[in-house]
Amino acid sequence: MERLHAATRVLVVGAGLSGAVAADAAYRLRALGSVADAPLDPITAQLAAGQLPASASCLAISHTGATRSTVDAARRARQGGASVIALTSYAHSPLSETSTVTLVAGGQDLVFGLETVASRLAHLAVVDALTLTLLSLRGATAEQALRLSADVTADHAY
């Protein structure tokens, strides 16, 4: 948690079904005042990962922990000195081997397809827990950022 809290920038990467979780995580982090991005394109994600300073963190999300574009982006981030937080369903995977910290949540060994639904829900729950913890750690600064987020959201409603 400290790595996300202290990060000057957070790059969130994920592909396929994990891409939606990555986009949600980046939005929530930005709403709490973090400088956060989640590039959709895997080449852009790798380029961004390679440009991360040591003061940044990469949150890499992959159900299997073996999605090549996600693992490659995490490796580039680590090579540059950034910390890598992996969110995966498998404790032993190429992503967990690359990461600084591994968070394991999600379903395994279920009927094909159902485990990805279970893991996506579990990964979203972890993102919720991370952001609520950051809100608690950041206090008034995060609350001010959330007010801005609420204002922007209100501006887009009728």
C-alpha positions, 0 to 999 in steps of 0.5 A: 500500500505504501508504494501506491501511496508514495508513488509520484505516478501510477501506471495501470496495465491490463489487457483483455478482461483485465483491461476494464479492471485496469481502467477502473483502477486508474480512474479511482486512483486519479479521483483520489489525487494520484497521477494515474494512467491506463493506456489501452494500447499495449505498445503505449503501455510498454512505452509508458512503463519504460519511462517510469521513474523510480518514484513511480509504481506500476499496477499490473493486473492479469487473471492468469499472470501470464498475459504477455503485454502486461508482463512485458510492461511490468518488466519494463517498469521494474528495469527502470526502477519503478515498483510493480504491484501485481494483481493476479489470481495465481501466486506463481506466474511470470507476473508475480516473478516480475513484481515487487509485491503480489496481490492474489485474489480470484478464482482458479480451476473452475469451468472455463470462462467462469473463473475469469468472471470470479477473478474480475469481481475479486480484482475489482474488490481489491481495487476498492480495498486499495482505494479506500485504504488510500482515502484513509491514508491521504485524508483531506487531500484525497477528500478534496480530490474526490470533491473535484471528481464529484464536480466533474461527474455532476457537470456531465449529468442532466 
